[in-house]
């Protein structure tokens, strides 16, 4: 496995479109749920253990070779919000463009042909990791780190939060991220033999509801 490839994929400058999304942080800021570094940490921890763990397990399972079409259906079933399903597919389409240009691979081409409007982002991420010669744990880490670093970066802009404080939040969450990544890989390995129904389906109703509200705002800084 190439650790250099992992750095490229995890780099915030990789042109996968995530910079335009706040991961629900913009809605949480307006609702008063995020006001400082402490509440940002609580928000990111909630994402990590709910939608984050689901996305990481999907990415890890795809990296292991589980059928991406089946996993895309599983992602749909685990995303109640139509707004968030749309976001996941748009991000998947953008990631697919970057992945095919960076690590050309027939499996990426096949998935792009099957989902011309975009497969779910975690599924594309897992297949991208596979194309780059990375493993399921790498895919899980990339997914989880993006899931918490996106909101942290967004809150720096939304609240003028000190970037050192935002980075401190990510550092404090690192041990939990390690554990969730390992759990995601265990779930993904189980899915290889027992099917995708064994993957986690943890919900975050507040994020889902806020995403629907956010999508209807006439003016917003972030796409989601």
Legacy VTK file of the C-alpha trace (Angstrom):
# vtk DataFile Version 3.0
C-alpha trace
ASCII
DATASET POLYDATA
POINTS 224 float
0.000 0.000 0.000
1.205 3.483 -0.840
1.109 5.920 2.052
1.851 8.665 -0.476
-1.388 7.796 -2.300
-3.234 7.974 1.021
-1.858 11.470 1.603
-3.013 12.570 -1.857
-6.521 11.194 -1.328
-6.875 12.634 2.188
-5.457 16.042 1.275
-8.068 18.782 1.559
-6.759 20.179 -1.717
-7.719 17.028 -3.628
-10.365 18.357 -6.060
-13.274 16.285 -4.800
-15.639 19.188 -4.078
-15.797 18.858 -0.304
-14.702 22.461 0.273
-18.153 23.649 -0.808
-19.937 21.643 1.895
-20.105 22.152 5.659
-21.366 18.705 6.659
-24.378 20.240 8.387
-22.326 22.800 10.310
-23.873 25.834 8.625
-27.372 24.842 9.730
-26.073 23.986 13.200
-24.424 27.391 13.537
-27.610 29.204 12.588
-29.624 27.077 15.010
-27.202 27.911 17.827
-25.994 24.338 18.246
-22.421 25.316 17.341
-21.157 28.475 19.015
-17.534 27.729 19.939
-14.813 25.058 19.881
-16.491 22.955 22.586
-19.821 22.746 20.776
-18.004 22.120 17.484
-16.309 19.151 19.137
-19.663 17.798 20.311
-21.090 18.218 16.812
-18.163 16.450 15.149
-18.265 13.641 17.718
-21.938 13.119 16.935
-21.221 12.932 13.209
-18.313 10.576 13.802
-20.411 7.998 15.649
-23.520 8.176 13.437
-23.363 9.155 9.778
-19.569 9.017 9.908
-19.429 5.384 10.952
-21.992 4.456 8.301
-20.032 6.201 5.537
-16.749 4.696 6.703
-18.153 1.173 6.658
-19.525 1.688 3.143
-16.164 2.998 1.948
-14.280 0.120 3.584
-16.643 -2.477 2.128
-16.207 -1.031 -1.359
-12.431 -1.094 -0.952
-12.724 -4.788 -0.019
-14.520 -5.549 -3.278
-18.168 -5.748 -2.192
-20.453 -4.956 -5.137
-20.563 -1.125 -5.355
-24.032 -1.133 -6.900
-25.362 -3.081 -3.927
-23.526 -0.753 -1.567
-25.004 2.271 -3.311
-28.473 0.886 -2.615
-27.438 0.329 0.999
-26.273 3.952 1.184
-29.635 5.139 -0.137
-31.447 3.088 2.500
-29.282 4.602 5.229
-29.862 8.203 4.126
-33.481 9.205 4.864
-33.067 12.842 3.760
-33.569 13.410 0.006
-31.364 16.490 0.314
-28.496 14.468 1.773
-28.915 11.738 -0.832
-28.562 14.393 -3.507
-25.500 15.866 -1.813
-23.881 12.417 -1.534
-24.383 11.778 -5.243
-23.089 15.191 -6.300
-20.004 14.710 -4.166
-19.631 11.217 -5.578
-19.746 12.550 -9.127
-17.103 15.181 -8.366
-14.872 12.663 -6.606
-15.257 10.276 -9.523
-13.972 12.922 -11.935
-10.916 13.533 -9.778
-10.323 9.830 -9.158
-10.458 8.802 -12.820
-8.012 11.545 -13.726
-5.649 10.592 -10.894
-5.867 6.782 -10.733
-7.457 5.501 -13.981
-9.075 2.130 -13.344
-11.701 0.010 -15.154
-13.767 -0.383 -11.976
-14.066 3.396 -11.696
-15.101 3.563 -15.344
-17.739 0.883 -14.786
-19.231 2.636 -11.762
-19.251 5.992 -13.558
-21.142 4.368 -16.427
-23.629 2.769 -14.062
-24.288 6.051 -12.209
-23.775 8.934 -14.658
-25.294 11.394 -12.152
-23.091 10.101 -9.360
-22.941 7.185 -6.963
-22.903 7.835 -3.230
-19.671 9.507 -2.177
-18.529 6.821 0.322
-18.901 4.155 -2.355
-16.868 6.187 -4.832
-14.313 6.890 -2.111
-13.888 3.200 -1.368
-13.457 2.371 -5.040
-10.995 5.243 -5.407
-8.949 3.839 -2.536
-9.014 0.442 -4.233
-7.856 1.973 -7.524
-5.041 3.770 -5.700
-3.807 0.516 -4.157
-5.101 1.355 -0.693
-6.944 -0.911 1.728
-10.230 -0.787 3.626
-8.708 0.854 6.711
-7.285 3.639 4.548
-10.717 4.173 2.986
-12.354 4.284 6.413
-9.835 6.814 7.706
-10.285 9.064 4.671
-14.056 8.969 5.042
-14.033 9.681 8.770
-11.462 12.431 8.610
-13.379 14.188 5.855
-16.546 13.844 7.930
-15.109 15.831 10.829
-12.581 18.094 9.125
-15.217 19.497 6.759
-17.394 20.918 9.561
-14.319 22.136 11.467
-13.048 24.037 8.438
-16.512 25.435 7.713
-16.945 26.736 11.274
-13.674 28.652 10.995
-15.378 30.608 8.217
-18.866 30.720 9.691
-17.906 31.866 13.205
-14.413 33.240 12.582
-13.299 30.496 14.969
-9.569 30.441 15.629
-8.163 27.793 13.230
-5.839 26.589 15.991
-8.891 25.813 18.121
-10.558 23.990 15.229
-7.447 21.890 14.661
-7.341 21.131 18.374
-10.846 19.704 18.076
-9.671 17.303 15.362
-6.659 16.261 17.430
-8.807 15.493 20.468
-11.138 13.380 18.340
-8.259 11.323 16.886
-8.440 8.408 19.381
-12.182 8.035 18.752
-11.619 8.233 15.008
-9.115 5.375 15.319
-11.682 3.196 17.077
-14.497 3.999 14.651
-12.214 3.253 11.683
-11.352 -0.165 13.092
-15.030 -0.898 13.757
-15.894 0.145 10.195
-13.394 -2.322 8.758
-14.732 -5.127 10.951
-18.253 -4.391 9.703
-17.006 -4.267 6.117
-15.291 -7.641 6.454
-18.518 -9.102 7.807
-20.372 -7.680 4.802
-18.098 -9.636 2.459
-19.467 -12.914 3.798
-22.846 -11.979 5.285
-24.108 -9.238 2.965
-24.540 -5.503 3.239
-27.364 -5.690 5.779
-24.786 -6.191 8.528
-23.291 -2.745 7.901
-24.207 -0.107 10.515
-27.336 1.965 9.976
-26.946 4.569 12.701
-29.105 7.616 12.173
-28.687 11.283 13.051
-32.225 12.711 12.802
-31.225 16.288 13.643
-28.709 16.323 10.779
-31.285 14.863 8.401
-33.966 17.402 9.338
-31.510 20.312 9.291
-30.325 19.275 5.822
-33.863 19.580 4.459
-34.226 23.023 6.030
-30.804 24.147 4.811
-31.551 23.061 1.245
-34.513 25.462 1.173
-32.538 28.532 2.293
-32.493 31.191 -0.444
-28.998 32.287 0.576
-26.277 30.149 2.123
-22.502 30.035 2.212
-22.194 26.263 1.738
-24.031 23.845 -0.543
-24.892 21.632 2.432
LINES 1 225
224 0 1 2 3 4 5 6 7 8 9 10 11 12 13 14 15 16 17 18 19 20 21 22 23 24 25 26 27 28 29 30 31 32 33 34 35 36 37 38 39 40 41 42 43 44 45 46 47 48 49 50 51 52 53 54 55 56 57 58 59 60 61 62 63 64 65 66 67 68 69 70 71 72 73 74 75 76 77 78 79 80 81 82 83 84 85 86 87 88 89 90 91 92 93 94 95 96 97 98 99 100 101 102 103 104 105 106 107 108 109 110 111 112 113 114 115 116 117 118 119 120 121 122 123 124 125 126 127 128 129 130 131 132 133 134 135 136 137 138 139 140 141 142 143 144 145 146 147 148 149 150 151 152 153 154 155 156 157 158 159 160 161 162 163 164 165 166 167 168 169 170 171 172 173 174 175 176 177 178 179 180 181 182 183 184 185 186 187 188 189 190 191 192 193 194 195 196 197 198 199 200 201 202 203 204 205 206 207 208 209 210 211 212 213 214 215 216 217 218 219 220 221 222 223
